[in-house]
Amino acid sequence: MPVWELENSIHIGEIHKPHSYLGSVKVAFFMGGLVEVLIPDSFLFIEITGKPVPYKIESIQWTADDAALVKLKGIDSEETASELKGKKLTYSANALDDLEEEDDDMLLVAGFEVIDETLGSLGKIIDVMDTAGQQILVIKNGEKEILVPFHEDFITDINPKKKTMKMNLPDGLTDLNP
């Protein structure tokens, strides 16, 4: 398989295990809403030695919004499929622009715990609001809601497996919330 360079690639999921003797694999995605994008004859990129390798999707059966059974071209046995176990799936973020932007952002981060480098845990993301020129994370902490700008300059790490987002917020920003 050829190795491609993906501009603006994001980690969208992981291959869990082989599903059948014909080479299908069980895949878990870290976001929903991919049903419209990942269809037969489209490409899925599997990280092999740190580089995205394109595999054509022969068939895909969605078992949930974030899980599917996938048959890839060239993967025709359980043994070959076993070699892909645990591999990361990447996709071009530019290609995902076809998804409705608000829904995509919400699906990406809903339920993530936000951890500020100074203050510690701020709570869990319950919504992404669109305002004029800026998206705002709505974070629920007990009975209190905290509003924080959803901006790449504040984000230091995102861990989809642990569903955490680490941020370095300016001093006093969370004090502005009512």
C-alpha positions as a Markdown table, in Angstrom:
| # | Residue | x | y | z |
|---|---|---|---|---|
| 1 | Met | 0.0 | 0.0 | 0.0 |
| 2 | Pro | 1.3 | 3.5 | -0.8 |
| 3 | Val | 2.0 | 5.9 | 2.1 |
| 4 | Trp | 0.3 | 9.3 | 1.9 |
| 5 | Glu | 0.9 | 12.5 | 3.7 |
| 6 | Leu | -2.3 | 13.9 | 5.1 |
| 7 | Glu | -2.5 | 17.6 | 5.8 |
| 8 | Asn | -4.3 | 18.5 | 8.9 |
| 9 | Ser | -5.0 | 14.9 | 9.9 |
| 10 | Ile | -6.8 | 13.9 | 13.0 |
| 11 | His | -7.0 | 10.6 | 15.0 |
| 12 | Ile | -10.5 | 9.3 | 14.5 |
| 13 | Gly | -10.5 | 5.8 | 15.9 |
| 14 | Glu | -8.8 | 2.5 | 16.3 |
| 15 | Ile | -9.1 | -1.1 | 15.0 |
| 16 | His | -10.1 | -3.3 | 17.9 |
| 17 | Lys | -9.9 | -6.8 | 16.5 |
| 18 | Pro | -10.7 | -9.0 | 13.5 |
| 19 | His | -14.3 | -9.8 | 13.0 |
| 20 | Ser | -14.4 | -12.7 | 10.5 |
| 21 | Tyr | -12.3 | -15.2 | 8.7 |
| 22 | Leu | -12.8 | -13.0 | 5.6 |
| 23 | Gly | -10.8 | -10.1 | 7.0 |
| 24 | Ser | -13.4 | -7.7 | 8.4 |
| 25 | Val | -12.4 | -5.7 | 11.4 |
| 26 | Lys | -14.2 | -4.2 | 14.4 |
| 27 | Val | -13.5 | -0.4 | 14.6 |
| 28 | Ala | -14.2 | 2.0 | 17.4 |
| 29 | Phe | -14.4 | 5.7 | 16.4 |
| 30 | Phe | -13.7 | 8.6 | 18.8 |
| 31 | Met | -16.5 | 10.7 | 17.3 |
| 32 | Gly | -19.9 | 10.1 | 15.8 |
| 33 | Gly | -21.3 | 11.5 | 12.6 |
| 34 | Leu | -18.9 | 9.7 | 10.3 |
| 35 | Val | -21.7 | 7.6 | 8.7 |
| 36 | Glu | -22.0 | 10.1 | 5.9 |
| 37 | Val | -18.2 | 10.3 | 5.2 |
| 38 | Leu | -17.0 | 6.7 | 5.6 |
| 39 | Ile | -18.9 | 4.8 | 2.9 |
| 40 | Pro | -18.0 | 2.0 | 0.5 |
| 41 | Asp | -15.3 | 3.1 | -2.0 |
| 42 | Ser | -14.0 | 5.8 | 0.3 |
| 43 | Phe | -10.6 | 5.6 | 2.0 |
| 44 | Leu | -9.7 | 5.0 | 5.6 |
| 45 | Phe | -6.2 | 5.8 | 6.6 |
| 46 | Ile | -4.4 | 3.3 | 9.0 |
| 47 | Glu | -1.2 | 4.5 | 10.8 |
| 48 | Ile | 1.6 | 2.0 | 10.0 |
| 49 | Thr | 5.0 | 3.0 | 11.4 |
| 50 | Gly | 3.6 | 6.5 | 12.0 |
| 51 | Lys | 2.4 | 7.2 | 8.5 |
| 52 | Pro | -1.1 | 7.1 | 7.1 |
| 53 | Val | -1.7 | 4.2 | 4.7 |
| 54 | Pro | -4.9 | 4.4 | 2.6 |
| 55 | Tyr | -7.2 | 1.4 | 2.5 |
| 56 | Lys | -10.3 | 1.4 | 0.4 |
| 57 | Ile | -13.5 | 0.5 | 2.2 |
| 58 | Glu | -15.3 | -2.4 | 0.5 |
| 59 | Ser | -18.1 | -2.5 | 2.9 |
| 60 | Ile | -19.0 | -0.9 | 6.3 |
| 61 | Gln | -21.8 | -2.0 | 8.7 |
| 62 | Trp | -22.4 | 0.6 | 11.4 |
| 63 | Thr | -23.2 | -1.1 | 14.8 |
| 64 | Ala | -23.4 | 2.3 | 16.6 |
| 65 | Asp | -22.8 | 5.9 | 15.7 |
| 66 | Asp | -19.1 | 5.4 | 16.8 |
| 67 | Ala | -18.5 | 1.7 | 15.9 |
| 68 | Ala | -18.5 | -0.3 | 12.8 |
| 69 | Leu | -17.6 | -3.6 | 11.1 |
| 70 | Val | -15.3 | -2.7 | 8.2 |
| 71 | Lys | -14.1 | -4.8 | 5.2 |
| 72 | Leu | -11.0 | -3.2 | 3.6 |
| 73 | Lys | -9.7 | -4.0 | 0.1 |
| 74 | Gly | -6.6 | -6.2 | 0.3 |
| 75 | Ile | -7.4 | -7.5 | 3.8 |
| 76 | Asp | -8.9 | -10.9 | 3.0 |
| 77 | Ser | -8.1 | -13.2 | 5.9 |
| 78 | Glu | -8.4 | -13.2 | 9.7 |
| 79 | Glu | -4.6 | -13.4 | 9.9 |
| 80 | Thr | -4.1 | -10.3 | 7.8 |
| 81 | Ala | -6.8 | -8.5 | 9.8 |
| 82 | Ser | -5.1 | -9.5 | 13.1 |
| 83 | Glu | -2.0 | -7.6 | 12.0 |
| 84 | Leu | -4.1 | -4.4 | 12.1 |
| 85 | Lys | -5.3 | -4.9 | 15.7 |
| 86 | Gly | -4.7 | -1.7 | 17.8 |
| 87 | Lys | -3.7 | 0.4 | 14.8 |
| 88 | Lys | -4.8 | 4.1 | 14.8 |
| 89 | Leu | -7.1 | 5.4 | 12.2 |
| 90 | Thr | -6.5 | 8.9 | 10.8 |
| 91 | Tyr | -8.5 | 11.1 | 8.5 |
| 92 | Ser | -8.1 | 14.5 | 6.9 |
| 93 | Ala | -9.8 | 17.1 | 8.9 |
| 94 | Asn | -10.4 | 19.0 | 5.7 |
| 95 | Ala | -12.4 | 16.0 | 4.3 |
| 96 | Leu | -14.6 | 16.1 | 7.4 |
| 97 | Asp | -15.6 | 19.7 | 6.7 |
| 98 | Asp | -18.6 | 18.2 | 4.8 |
| 99 | Leu | -20.1 | 17.4 | 8.2 |
| 100 | Glu | -22.2 | 20.1 | 9.7 |
| 101 | Glu | -19.6 | 22.2 | 11.7 |
| 102 | Glu | -21.5 | 22.6 | 14.9 |
| 103 | Asp | -22.6 | 19.0 | 15.2 |
| 104 | Asp | -19.0 | 17.8 | 14.4 |
| 105 | Asp | -17.5 | 20.0 | 17.1 |
| 106 | Met | -20.1 | 18.8 | 19.6 |
| 107 | Leu | -19.6 | 15.2 | 18.7 |
| 108 | Leu | -15.8 | 15.5 | 19.0 |
| 109 | Val | -15.8 | 16.9 | 22.6 |
| 110 | Ala | -19.1 | 16.1 | 24.2 |
| 111 | Gly | -18.6 | 14.5 | 27.6 |
| 112 | Phe | -14.8 | 15.3 | 27.7 |
| 113 | Glu | -13.4 | 16.4 | 31.0 |
| 114 | Val | -11.7 | 19.8 | 30.8 |
| 115 | Ile | -8.5 | 20.1 | 32.9 |
| 116 | Asp | -6.9 | 23.5 | 33.4 |
| 117 | Glu | -3.1 | 23.3 | 34.0 |
| 118 | Thr | -3.5 | 25.7 | 37.0 |
| 119 | Leu | -7.0 | 25.0 | 38.4 |
| 120 | Gly | -7.3 | 21.3 | 37.7 |
| 121 | Ser | -10.7 | 19.8 | 36.6 |
| 122 | Leu | -13.2 | 22.3 | 35.5 |
| 123 | Gly | -16.0 | 19.8 | 34.7 |
| 124 | Lys | -17.4 | 18.1 | 31.6 |
| 125 | Ile | -18.3 | 19.6 | 28.3 |
| 126 | Ile | -22.1 | 19.6 | 27.7 |
| 127 | Asp | -22.3 | 21.9 | 24.7 |
| 128 | Val | -20.5 | 23.9 | 22.1 |
| 129 | Met | -22.1 | 27.3 | 21.4 |
| 130 | Asp | -21.5 | 29.3 | 18.3 |
| 131 | Thr | -21.2 | 33.0 | 18.9 |
| 132 | Ala | -20.1 | 35.8 | 16.5 |
| 133 | Gly | -16.6 | 34.7 | 15.5 |
| 134 | Gln | -16.0 | 32.3 | 18.4 |
| 135 | Gln | -17.1 | 28.9 | 19.6 |
| 136 | Ile | -17.6 | 28.6 | 23.4 |
| 137 | Leu | -17.4 | 25.4 | 25.4 |
| 138 | Val | -20.2 | 25.0 | 28.0 |
| 139 | Ile | -18.6 | 23.1 | 30.9 |
| 140 | Lys | -20.8 | 21.6 | 33.7 |
| 141 | Asn | -19.3 | 21.5 | 37.1 |
| 142 | Gly | -21.9 | 20.4 | 39.6 |
| 143 | Glu | -24.7 | 23.0 | 39.4 |
| 144 | Lys | -22.4 | 25.6 | 37.8 |
| 145 | Glu | -21.9 | 26.1 | 34.1 |
| 146 | Ile | -18.6 | 27.6 | 33.0 |
| 147 | Leu | -18.1 | 29.2 | 29.6 |
| 148 | Val | -14.7 | 28.9 | 28.0 |
| 149 | Pro | -13.5 | 29.9 | 24.5 |
| 150 | Phe | -13.0 | 26.9 | 22.3 |
| 151 | His | -9.7 | 28.0 | 20.8 |
| 152 | Glu | -6.5 | 26.1 | 19.8 |
| 153 | Asp | -4.3 | 28.6 | 21.6 |
| 154 | Phe | -5.7 | 27.4 | 25.0 |
| 155 | Ile | -5.7 | 23.7 | 24.2 |
| 156 | Thr | -2.5 | 21.9 | 25.3 |
| 157 | Asp | -3.6 | 18.2 | 24.9 |
| 158 | Ile | -6.7 | 16.2 | 23.8 |
| 159 | Asn | -6.9 | 12.5 | 24.8 |
| 160 | Pro | -9.8 | 10.9 | 23.0 |
| 161 | Lys | -9.4 | 7.5 | 24.8 |
| 162 | Lys | -9.5 | 9.2 | 28.3 |
| 163 | Lys | -12.0 | 11.8 | 27.0 |
| 164 | Thr | -9.9 | 14.6 | 28.5 |
| 165 | Met | -9.0 | 18.0 | 27.1 |
| 166 | Lys | -6.1 | 19.9 | 28.9 |
| 167 | Met | -6.1 | 23.6 | 28.6 |
| 168 | Asn | -3.9 | 26.5 | 29.7 |
| 169 | Leu | -6.5 | 29.3 | 30.3 |
| 170 | Pro | -5.6 | 32.9 | 31.0 |
| 171 | Asp | -5.6 | 33.8 | 34.7 |
| 172 | Gly | -9.1 | 35.0 | 35.9 |
| 173 | Leu | -11.0 | 33.7 | 32.8 |
| 174 | Thr | -13.1 | 31.3 | 34.8 |
| 175 | Asp | -13.8 | 34.0 | 37.3 |
| 176 | Leu | -15.8 | 35.9 | 34.6 |
| 177 | Asn | -18.5 | 33.3 | 34.7 |
| 178 | Pro | -21.6 | 34.2 | 36.7 |
